[in-house]
Amino acid sequence: MRKMKASRIISLLLVLVMVFSLVGCKKDSSDSKGDKKGSTGTTTDANGNKKYDKFITVDVFATEANNQGTQPGWFAKIVKDKFNMELNIIAPNVAGGGDTLFQTRSAAGDLGDLVIIGSDGDKLKDVVNAGLLTDMSDMIKTRKNVSQYTAAIENAQKIAGKDGVWAIPKSVSSQPATNPSESGEPTFGPYLRYDVYQKAGSPDINTLEDLIPVLKKMQDASPKSDSGKKTYAMSLFKDWDGNMMNNAKQPTCYYGYDEMGFVLSKADGSDDQSIIDSNSQYIRSLKLFYSANQAGILDPDSATQNYDTLSNKYKDGAVLFSFWPWQGQSLYNSADNTKAGKGFMLVPIKDQKIFSYGCKPAGDKVVVGIGSKAEDPERLMDFIDWMYSTEGIEILSGAGIKGLTWDVNAEGKPELTDYGMKAQYDQNVDQTVPDEFGGGTYREGVSWLNFTPVVASDTDPTTKAPYSYALWDSTIAARATTLTKAWQDQYKAKDTFTYLKDNNQLLVAPGTSYVVTNTSSDIEALRNQCKTVIIDYSWKMIFAKNEKEFNSLLKDMQDTVNGLGYKDVLKFDLKCAKEQTAARQAAAAEATK
């Protein structure tokens, strides 16, 4: 994510303002807000007595959330009806400041009532040592849903470095670590406007570099968007730049790599490379974008637009290439477009080995815990336990609300309702939610926590099918369109994963709960200096006038970051990459037992 810089004076003022706001603006859970909403929804105990008489507002510090404020809509109604509370989301992604907001709230001694953070970089250990989380050891004993994930709980205990149950990891799985965790489509892959690709003659793409002439043919074949605007084969954005230019990292995943700081580490452990090496996969991506710009197929707005602006271009059919399935497909593959044979599908590069995240029996690095100053920790423990219940997983990891977006058919199999099909797949239509389910629109009511308790490809014990609706036979049959049938005919496969597996084009990184720890402040300071230079030069290189300028900028970048201490950070990242590989190998060995 993009991080904002400020001078020390501004940072100090920010800290002071936020500390006072925390002290003076904490919401009073004893107000009459529940009465104003006109809802009396509470759960009952085993004796039928009301369990939660008092309405409360829960402050949720959630590093994964992409929305901030009071959770609205149908998920809010579920939370209100079951627990007589509302969720006030505090999202660093939206508020700006990132780690600054985390540090400010930590310094004030109150991260939130419910805390969702990454456990890497000693963050979980630090908040536990600072007394910011509640020990859930006694409470969890009586919660049957979450207590069954013993491996995940024990792993979080190990990361915390202190006796007690301080947090529960997300994305837990009952599947072997060597199984792909994705549902339906891989996380990464070259997704092209398949109808335009066919119009251009369906030329072979043997290597990454072959994308340029193929995309040029596609842009020539479809020069105008649906609204008549100029089409570009490729369009980029800056929002998510972190240790490197985010868009330039994506094609490296087509060859089995993923990032570990300034290192690209291959899923099978066979290679770890510095991103600034002249022959690295990262520099290869920058050369790809440079070539695209030279060929006139790179959107000139790439350096200034944000993701939202780019999304509107996808919806209009103004972009022909997508780094991810959930980008192009979700934004353009509407029911009308796919019925007409238009939309994004994976078009394989013949030498690709797409990186896939393996399942993690001990869960992901993101964890949920209860703040040490929470007013009603028992109620929050009940809420966490519900998230890991079958119903909670169906809602947070699966198809949503049973009876609205999905149901069980006469054969006892799960299927999306007509409403659910539109809600989940048609991004151009935001379905209105019936009042009985909370009103508003479907997408605005989706959980803002961005927290999936269990991997969606795991099996729902009540339906005996995956939680993920994308893997249901009924969904695959219902989603058959002119577009998908044309793709199936060409590639002789029922879906993307089948094609990738049958053609040995998937490289699974065995799932582990490895997290980076013992990061010194000196290393982080050096990293922050170096990554700013790397990102700045990366964008300049893409728009270089010629190859000579590209190479000159590359050398300047390398010399500058090496002068800033890049090699010290690289040494640390290489150590972490080796540790991660060892953890993956151990997980793979355990999966074969």
Phi, psi and omega per residue, in radians:
M1 nan 2.591 3.119
R2 -1.192 2.377 -3.125
K3 -2.034 2.487 -3.064
M4 -1.615 2.411 3.108
K5 -1.802 2.631 3.108
A6 -2.636 2.784 3.093
S7 -1.260 2.923 -3.126
R8 -1.115 -0.614 -3.134
I9 -1.136 -0.814 -3.137
I10 -1.113 -0.702 3.134
S11 -1.081 -0.720 3.133
L12 -1.106 -0.748 3.114
L13 -1.096 -0.694 3.134
L14 -1.068 -0.781 -3.141
V15 -1.055 -0.805 -3.123
L16 -1.087 -0.773 -3.130
V17 -1.078 -0.755 -3.062
M18 -1.274 -0.606 3.102
V19 -1.077 -0.794 3.124
F20 -1.138 -0.610 -3.137
S21 -1.192 -0.591 3.114
L22 -1.155 -0.701 -3.109
V23 -1.273 -0.721 -2.994
G24 -1.644 -0.281 -3.000
C25 -2.035 0.194 3.094
K26 -1.044 2.298 -3.058
K27 -1.210 2.421 -3.137
D28 -1.493 1.977 -3.078
S29 -1.299 -0.101 -3.123
S30 -1.710 0.200 -3.125
D31 -1.338 -3.043 -3.041
S32 -1.688 0.406 -3.046
K33 -1.055 -0.667 -3.128
G34 -1.076 -0.695 3.130
D35 -1.152 -0.675 -3.131
K36 -1.084 -0.586 3.141
K37 -1.301 -0.253 3.105
G38 1.226 0.436 -3.114
S39 -2.086 2.442 3.121
T40 -2.078 0.313 -3.058
G41 -1.035 2.063 3.054
T42 -2.452 2.747 3.029
T43 -1.622 2.945 -3.126
T44 -2.145 2.771 3.108
D45 -1.507 -3.021 -3.081
A46 -1.071 -0.396 -3.133
N47 -1.650 0.076 3.118
G48 1.470 0.134 3.116
N49 -1.485 2.595 3.117
K50 -1.106 2.334 -3.083
K51 -1.654 -0.551 -3.068
Y52 -2.223 1.437 -3.139
D53 -1.242 -0.619 -3.018
K54 -1.628 2.157 3.086
F55 -1.294 2.348 3.124
I56 -2.300 2.710 2.997
T57 -1.840 2.229 -3.088
V58 -1.856 2.089 3.048
D59 -1.404 2.131 -3.114
V60 -1.987 1.956 3.032
F61 -1.508 1.945 -2.995
A62 -2.277 1.814 -3.114
T63 -1.190 -0.339 -3.125
E64 -1.570 -0.220 -3.052
A65 -1.241 2.519 3.102
N66 -1.982 0.187 3.073
N67 -2.395 2.630 -3.104
Q68 -2.286 2.558 -3.138
G69 2.029 -2.802 -3.121
T70 -1.378 2.166 3.105
Q71 -0.985 2.184 -3.136
P72 -1.761 3.131 2.857
G73 1.249 -2.660 -2.973
W74 -1.150 -0.604 3.106
F75 -1.222 -0.626 3.083
A76 -1.061 -0.681 -3.137
K77 -1.156 -0.694 3.101
I78 -1.054 -0.813 -3.135
V79 -1.109 -0.712 -3.137
K80 -1.163 -0.819 -3.092
D81 -1.150 -0.628 -3.066
K82 -1.521 -0.584 -2.984
F83 -2.246 0.040 3.127
N84 0.883 0.867 3.128
M85 -2.623 2.875 3.031
E86 -2.183 2.733 -3.097
L87 -1.857 2.127 3.039
N88 -1.788 1.839 -3.011
I89 -1.468 2.221 3.037
I90 -1.914 1.904 -2.973
A91 -2.053 1.896 3.088
P92 -0.996 -0.551 3.124
N93 -1.044 -0.569 -3.084
V94 -1.687 -0.714 -3.059
A95 -1.222 -0.378 -3.067
G96 1.452 2.808 3.103
G97 1.649 -0.430 3.069
G98 0.877 -1.983 -3.119
D99 -1.114 -0.457 3.130
T100 -1.079 -0.755 3.119
L101 -1.135 -0.719 3.100
F102 -1.057 -0.820 -3.107
Q103 -1.171 -0.656 -3.141
T104 -1.113 -0.818 -3.133
R105 -1.216 -0.606 3.076
S106 -1.109 -0.750 3.139
A107 -1.101 -0.536 3.110
A108 -1.370 -0.137 3.086
G109 1.440 0.259 -3.086
D110 -2.669 1.665 3.088
L111 -1.224 -0.711 -3.119
G112 2.863 3.031 3.101
D113 -1.307 -0.722 3.058
L114 -2.069 2.342 -3.023
V115 -2.187 2.151 3.075
I116 -2.134 1.928 -3.080
I117 -2.447 2.914 2.984
G118 -1.389 2.495 -3.107
S119 -1.605 -0.047 -3.096
D120 -1.406 2.997 3.135
G121 1.065 0.462 3.134
D122 1.170 0.218 -3.068
K123 -1.135 -0.775 3.125
L124 -1.136 -0.760 3.134
K125 -1.046 -0.727 -3.108
D126 -1.130 -0.780 -3.096
V127 -1.227 -0.541 3.082
V128 -1.195 -0.808 3.142
N129 -1.126 -0.506 3.134
A130 -1.445 -0.031 3.111
G131 1.285 0.514 -3.078
L132 -1.635 -0.119 3.133
L133 -2.131 2.678 3.125
T134 -1.577 2.402 3.037
D135 -1.296 2.034 -3.066
M136 -1.630 0.152 -3.017
S137 -0.888 -0.896 -3.109
D138 -1.263 -0.694 -3.091
M139 -1.164 -0.636 -3.025
I140 -1.252 -0.361 -3.123
K141 -1.051 -0.552 -3.087
T142 -1.739 0.108 3.113
R143 -1.829 1.865 -2.963
K144 -1.259 -0.462 -3.059
N145 -1.327 -0.994 -3.059
V146 -1.291 -0.494 -3.065
S147 -1.181 -0.289 -3.112
Q148 -1.318 -0.263 -3.100
Y149 -1.593 1.127 -3.025
T150 -1.128 -0.706 -3.117
A151 -1.084 -0.713 3.139
A152 -1.180 -0.744 -3.137
I153 -1.120 -0.773 3.137
E154 -1.126 -0.642 3.129
N155 -1.158 -0.713 3.098
A156 -1.127 -0.638 3.076
Q157 -1.061 -0.739 -3.127
K158 -1.106 -0.754 -3.137
I159 -1.155 -0.676 -3.135
A160 -1.144 -0.515 3.084
G161 1.276 0.373 -3.118
K162 -2.625 2.431 3.136
D163 -0.977 2.406 3.138
G164 2.259 2.873 3.054
V165 -1.832 1.823 -3.003
W166 -1.820 -0.391 -3.070
A167 -2.821 2.743 3.108
I168 -2.088 2.195 3.131
P169 -1.231 2.682 3.048
K170 -1.615 3.055 3.060
S171 0.933 0.710 3.049
V172 -1.219 2.628 -3.133
S173 -2.470 2.567 3.049
S174 -1.627 -0.025 -3.119
Q175 -1.514 2.779 3.089
P176 -1.079 2.661 -3.108
A177 -1.108 -0.345 -3.111
T178 -1.524 -0.065 3.085
N179 -1.450 2.414 3.041
P180 -1.061 2.464 -3.124
S181 -1.605 -0.259 -3.072
E182 -1.276 2.802 -3.110
S183 -2.085 2.073 3.034
G184 1.437 -1.003 -3.130
E185 -2.222 2.670 3.056
P186 -1.204 2.879 3.086
T187 -1.176 -0.670 -3.089
F188 -2.088 2.808 3.059
G189 2.766 2.674 3.087
P190 -1.363 1.810 -3.131
Y191 -1.843 2.139 -3.087
L192 -2.060 2.707 2.972
R193 -1.121 1.747 -2.950
Y194 -1.125 -0.619 3.124
D195 -1.142 -0.655 3.123
V196 -1.277 -0.633 3.070
Y197 -1.030 -0.753 3.090
Q198 -1.152 -0.698 3.122
K199 -1.071 -0.547 3.130
A200 -1.461 0.032 3.071
G201 1.751 0.151 3.134
S202 0.851 0.927 -3.122
P203 -1.176 2.616 3.124
D204 -1.144 2.557 3.039
I205 -2.136 1.700 -3.046
N206 -1.444 -0.652 -3.132
T207 -2.370 3.007 3.126
L208 -0.995 -0.715 -3.093
E209 -1.147 -0.412 3.114
D210 -1.202 -0.226 3.092
L211 -1.067 -0.588 -3.052
I212 -1.092 -0.973 3.111
P213 -1.119 -0.566 3.125
V214 -1.182 -0.812 3.123
L215 -1.140 -0.574 3.087
K216 -1.112 -0.767 3.095
K217 -1.080 -0.685 3.140
M218 -1.155 -0.764 3.134
Q219 -1.120 -0.656 3.090
D220 -1.167 -0.581 -3.113
A221 -1.355 -0.400 -3.128
S222 -2.417 1.303 -3.026
P223 -1.330 -0.247 -3.085
K224 -2.142 2.521 3.091
S225 -1.356 3.125 -3.134
D226 -1.054 -0.511 3.132
S227 -1.677 0.058 3.093
G228 1.649 0.127 3.118
K229 -1.480 2.860 -3.117
K230 -1.135 2.385 3.134
T231 -1.685 2.461 2.991
Y232 -2.146 2.433 -3.131
A233 -1.136 -0.649 -3.044
M234 -2.348 2.416 3.136
S235 -2.499 2.396 -3.025
L236 -2.069 3.054 3.086
F237 -2.705 2.777 -3.034
K238 -1.754 -0.252 -2.910
D239 -0.842 -0.692 -2.943
W240 -1.761 0.227 3.118
D241 -1.065 2.371 -3.114
G242 -2.326 -1.788 3.050
N243 -1.253 -0.312 -3.119
M244 -2.709 3.114 3.050
M245 -1.192 2.034 -3.012
N246 -1.032 -0.794 -3.110
N247 -1.062 -0.610 -3.130
A248 -1.280 -0.353 3.072
K249 -1.288 -0.519 -2.992
Q250 -1.055 -0.823 3.133
P251 -1.096 -0.384 3.092
T252 -1.150 -0.495 3.119
C253 -1.219 -0.366 3.097
Y254 -1.215 -0.232 -3.137
Y255 -2.071 0.399 2.987
G256 1.538 0.192 -3.112
Y257 -1.792 2.681 2.953
D258 -2.522 2.844 -3.010
E259 -1.506 2.548 2.947
M260 -2.370 1.479 -3.049
G261 1.179 -2.069 3.121
F262 -1.675 0.223 -3.138
V263 -1.953 2.465 2.929
L264 -1.774 2.051 -3.058
S265 -1.977 2.256 -3.103
K266 -1.357 2.543 -3.033
A267 -1.005 -0.595 -3.110
D268 -1.586 0.076 3.106
G269 1.371 0.135 -3.058
S270 -1.402 -0.213 -3.096
D271 -2.743 2.386 2.981
D272 -2.274 2.188 -3.069
Q273 -2.357 2.557 3.075
S274 -1.263 2.379 -3.085
I275 -1.156 -0.438 -3.080
I276 -1.599 -0.033 3.057
D277 -1.035 2.432 -3.058
S278 -1.019 -0.504 -3.113
N279 -1.820 0.275 -3.123
S280 -1.257 2.805 3.075
Q281 -1.122 -0.516 3.119
Y282 -1.163 -0.819 3.109
I283 -1.149 -0.562 3.057
R284 -1.054 -0.697 3.103
S285 -1.143 -0.736 3.120
L286 -1.083 -0.662 3.091
K287 -1.155 -0.605 3.089
L288 -1.086 -0.822 3.136
F289 -1.164 -0.651 3.069
Y290 -1.048 -0.793 3.133
S291 -1.118 -0.645 3.107
A292 -1.111 -0.730 3.117
N293 -1.160 -0.715 3.112
Q294 -1.093 -0.552 -3.130
A295 -1.475 -0.060 3.124
G296 1.349 0.401 -3.097
I297 -2.022 0.132 3.081
L298 -1.796 2.219 -3.139
D299 -1.018 2.113 -3.142
P300 -1.142 -0.268 3.095
D301 -1.386 -0.061 -3.012
S302 -0.941 -0.661 -3.053
A303 -1.383 -0.219 -3.058
T304 -2.085 -0.345 -3.068
Q305 -1.458 2.731 3.045
N306 -1.788 3.131 -3.060
Y307 -1.113 -0.661 -3.130
D308 -1.091 -0.756 3.111
T309 -1.093 -0.762 3.125
L310 -1.103 -0.667 -3.132
S311 -1.034 -0.688 3.114
N312 -1.126 -0.570 3.095
K313 -1.194 -0.695 3.079
Y314 -1.077 -0.764 -3.131
K315 -1.063 -0.524 -3.123
D316 -1.526 -0.052 -3.107
G317 1.315 0.453 -3.082
A318 -1.620 -0.052 3.113
V319 -2.249 2.434 -2.989
L320 -1.927 -0.150 -3.115
F321 -2.222 2.447 3.120
S322 -2.309 2.382 3.130
F323 -1.261 -0.448 -3.015
W324 -2.373 2.635 3.075
P325 -1.119 -0.669 -3.081
W326 -1.280 -0.071 3.051
Q327 -1.613 -1.295 -3.077
G328 -1.067 -0.790 -3.079
Q329 -1.162 -0.789 -3.081
S330 -1.208 -0.514 -3.068
L331 -1.556 -0.455 -3.053
Y332 -2.077 -0.478 -3.042
N333 -1.379 1.076 3.080
S334 -1.261 2.919 3.139
A335 -1.024 -0.735 -3.134
D336 -1.167 -0.731 -3.111
N337 -1.180 -0.795 -3.110
T338 -1.194 -0.586 3.079
K339 -1.099 -0.587 3.112
A340 -1.465 0.022 3.110
G341 1.510 0.223 -3.089
K342 -1.854 2.415 3.071
G343 2.688 3.058 -3.122
F344 -1.592 2.363 3.023
M345 -2.462 2.759 3.078
L346 -1.173 2.222 3.005
V347 -2.005 1.876 -2.961
P348 -1.210 2.487 2.912
I349 -1.558 2.263 -2.930
K350 -1.073 -0.526 -3.120
D351 -1.746 0.286 -3.106
Q352 -1.284 2.655 2.986
K353 -2.446 1.494 -2.954
I354 -1.208 2.281 3.126
F355 -1.150 2.321 3.088
S356 -2.286 2.351 3.095
Y357 -1.380 2.151 3.099
G358 -1.303 2.808 3.119
C359 -1.163 2.659 -3.074
K360 -2.156 1.700 3.125
P361 -0.986 -0.502 3.138
A362 -1.724 0.174 3.036
G363 1.499 3.081 -3.074
D364 -1.565 3.052 3.140
K365 -1.285 -0.334 3.111
V366 -1.412 2.324 -3.046
V367 -2.303 2.803 3.063
V368 -2.115 2.404 3.115
G369 -2.530 3.087 -3.126
I370 -1.887 2.234 3.135
G371 -1.100 2.568 -3.076
S372 -1.192 -0.309 3.138
K373 -1.865 0.254 3.120
A374 -1.076 2.399 -3.090
E375 -1.192 -0.667 -3.044
D376 -2.328 1.292 -3.098
P377 -1.045 -0.556 3.130
E378 -1.117 -0.707 3.123
R379 -1.153 -0.710 3.128
L380 -1.190 -0.577 3.059
M381 -1.140 -0.680 3.059
D382 -1.088 -0.702 3.135
F383 -1.125 -0.789 3.105
I384 -1.086 -0.744 3.123
D385 -1.067 -0.682 3.098
W386 -1.132 -0.670 3.126
M387 -1.004 -0.572 -3.125
Y388 -1.658 0.120 3.039
S389 -1.380 2.917 3.112
T390 -1.003 -0.780 3.141
E391 -1.116 -0.766 -3.134
G392 -1.090 -0.724 3.127
I393 -1.179 -0.700 3.100
E394 -1.017 -0.672 -3.104
I395 -1.385 -0.752 -3.029
L396 -1.567 -0.530 -3.124
S397 -1.936 -0.276 -2.997
G398 -1.996 -2.322 -2.929
A399 -1.570 -0.066 3.122
G400 1.825 -2.405 -2.997
I401 -1.561 2.086 3.065
K402 -1.136 2.332 -3.097
G403 1.676 -0.247 3.080
L404 -2.084 -1.107 -3.119
T405 -1.578 -0.391 3.138
W406 -2.671 2.883 3.087
D407 -2.803 3.099 3.103
V408 -1.769 2.262 -3.079
N409 -1.445 -3.074 -3.070
A410 -1.096 -0.443 3.131
E411 -1.510 0.050 -3.141
G412 1.400 0.263 -3.130
K413 -1.835 2.551 3.126
P414 -1.326 2.547 3.055
E415 -2.672 2.625 3.062
L416 -1.256 2.459 3.009
T417 -1.310 2.965 3.060
D418 -1.009 -0.701 3.093
Y419 -1.070 -0.822 -3.117
G420 -1.113 -0.642 3.127
M421 -1.071 -0.747 3.127
K422 -1.245 -0.715 -3.101
A423 -1.117 -0.688 -3.057
Q424 -1.493 -0.493 -2.977
Y425 -2.047 -0.421 -3.070
D426 -1.729 1.691 -3.080
Q427 -1.273 -0.235 -3.135
N428 -1.492 -0.125 3.136
V429 -2.266 2.088 3.086
D430 -1.747 1.846 -3.026
Q431 -1.094 2.389 3.035
T432 -1.303 2.345 -3.123
V433 -1.601 2.248 3.081
P434 -0.973 2.584 -3.101
D435 -0.982 -0.613 -3.100
E436 -1.106 -0.366 3.105
F437 -1.795 0.039 3.071
G438 2.150 -0.202 3.104
G439 1.253 -2.985 -3.100
G440 1.317 -2.712 3.071
T441 -1.972 2.818 -3.028
Y442 -1.122 -0.872 -3.040
R443 -1.152 -0.602 3.139
E444 -1.265 -0.322 -3.137
G445 -1.632 -0.092 3.105
V446 -1.081 2.531 -3.105
S447 -0.908 2.221 3.089
W448 -1.400 -0.135 -3.111
L449 -1.146 -0.489 -3.084
N450 0.931 0.832 -3.044
F451 -2.226 2.029 3.117
T452 -1.849 1.885 -3.063
P453 -1.052 -0.737 -3.070
V454 -2.272 2.572 3.113
V455 -1.022 2.341 -3.019
A456 -1.144 -0.371 3.138
S457 -1.442 -0.084 3.058
D458 -1.198 2.844 -3.047
T459 -1.559 2.278 3.050
D460 -1.348 2.078 -3.082
P461 -1.116 -0.397 -3.113
T462 -1.463 -0.506 -3.112
T463 -1.885 -0.234 -3.087
K464 1.081 0.348 3.105
A465 -2.153 2.869 3.094
P466 -1.051 2.650 3.028
Y467 -1.087 -0.586 -3.096
S468 -1.225 2.093 3.110
Y469 -1.148 -0.416 -3.132
A470 -1.154 -0.371 -3.107
L471 -1.691 -0.044 -3.141
W472 -1.273 2.451 3.092
D473 -1.024 -0.658 -3.113
S474 -1.136 -0.644 3.135
T475 -1.212 -0.776 3.141
I476 -1.041 -0.729 3.133
A477 -1.190 -0.749 -3.108
A478 -1.201 -0.469 -3.095
R479 -1.508 -0.038 3.125
A480 -1.117 2.095 -3.104
T481 -2.343 3.100 3.061
T482 -0.979 -0.687 -3.129
L483 -1.142 -0.927 -3.074
T484 -1.168 -0.603 3.126
K485 -1.161 -0.672 3.099
A486 -1.119 -0.719 3.125
W487 -1.152 -0.769 3.138
Q488 -1.081 -0.683 3.130
D489 -1.121 -0.695 -3.100
Q490 -1.294 -0.711 -3.022
Y491 -1.808 0.033 3.025
K492 0.941 0.785 3.127
A493 -2.557 2.611 -3.110
K494 -1.351 -0.463 3.135
D495 -2.750 3.070 -3.052
T496 -1.089 -0.828 -3.089
F497 -1.101 -0.667 3.101
T498 -1.069 -0.773 3.131
Y499 -1.074 -0.831 -3.091
L500 -1.102 -0.720 3.131
K501 -1.193 -0.784 -3.110
D502 -1.129 -0.480 -3.095
N503 -1.842 0.250 3.079
N504 0.933 0.805 -3.108
Q505 -2.044 0.432 3.119
L506 -2.224 2.315 3.104
L507 -2.122 1.872 -3.068
V508 -1.537 2.198 3.000
A509 -1.518 1.918 -3.108
P510 -0.866 2.328 -3.060
G511 -1.228 2.288 3.064
T512 -2.378 2.972 3.052
S513 -1.857 0.423 3.134
Y514 -1.066 2.339 3.048
V515 -2.309 2.618 3.102
V516 -1.293 2.259 3.116
T517 -2.279 3.007 3.081
N518 0.996 0.711 3.063
T519 -1.463 2.129 -3.116
S520 -1.397 2.724 3.103
S521 -1.140 -0.514 3.109
D522 -1.136 -0.764 3.132
I523 -1.114 -0.750 -3.130
E524 -1.148 -0.642 3.104
A525 -1.127 -0.770 3.101
L526 -1.122 -0.710 -3.140
R527 -1.059 -0.788 -3.109
N528 -1.084 -0.648 3.091
Q529 -1.187 -0.797 -3.062
C530 -1.185 -0.745 -3.059
K531 -1.174 -0.543 3.078
T532 -1.075 -0.736 3.129
V533 -1.179 -0.781 -3.109
I534 -1.058 -0.794 -3.131
I535 -1.155 -0.777 -3.119
D536 -1.061 -0.825 -3.123
Y537 -1.223 -0.588 3.139
S538 -1.023 -0.802 3.131
W539 -1.162 -0.651 3.100
K540 -1.134 -0.691 -3.113
M541 -1.112 -0.675 3.135
I542 -1.031 -0.701 -3.084
F543 -1.755 0.405 3.081
A544 -1.076 2.605 -3.097
K545 -1.195 -0.627 -3.100
N546 -2.719 3.117 -3.083
E547 -1.132 -0.600 3.116
K548 -1.072 -0.780 3.126
E549 -1.177 -0.667 3.093
F550 -0.988 -0.878 -3.103
N551 -1.163 -0.616 3.113
S552 -1.149 -0.758 3.103
L553 -1.119 -0.680 3.112
L554 -1.061 -0.811 3.134
K555 -1.117 -0.728 3.098
D556 -1.046 -0.744 3.119
M557 -1.079 -0.830 -3.123
Q558 -1.069 -0.797 -3.127
D559 -1.130 -0.712 -3.102
T560 -1.135 -0.866 -3.092
V561 -1.236 -0.572 3.073
N562 -1.122 -0.567 3.072
G563 -1.269 -0.327 -3.130
L564 -1.628 -0.045 3.140
G565 1.784 0.389 -3.125
Y566 -0.954 -0.697 -3.054
K567 -1.121 -0.544 3.094
D568 -1.170 -0.720 3.116
V569 -1.199 -0.727 3.136
L570 -1.041 -0.725 3.133
K571 -1.043 -0.748 3.101
F572 -1.128 -0.782 -3.109
D573 -1.157 -0.634 3.090
L574 -1.135 -0.672 3.085
K575 -1.082 -0.761 3.132
C576 -1.134 -0.694 3.131
A577 -1.091 -0.696 3.119
K578 -1.161 -0.705 3.110
E579 -1.113 -0.713 3.123
Q580 -1.120 -0.728 3.109
T581 -1.075 -0.752 3.118
A582 -1.076 -0.701 3.108
A583 -1.139 -0.692 3.111
R584 -1.132 -0.720 3.134
Q585 -1.139 -0.676 3.098
A586 -1.155 -0.692 3.126
A587 -1.149 -0.679 3.123
A588 -1.152 -0.698 3.123
A589 -1.138 -0.692 3.113
E590 -1.134 -0.625 -3.111
A591 -1.197 -0.406 -3.104
T592 -1.577 -0.097 -3.135
K593 -1.217 nan nan
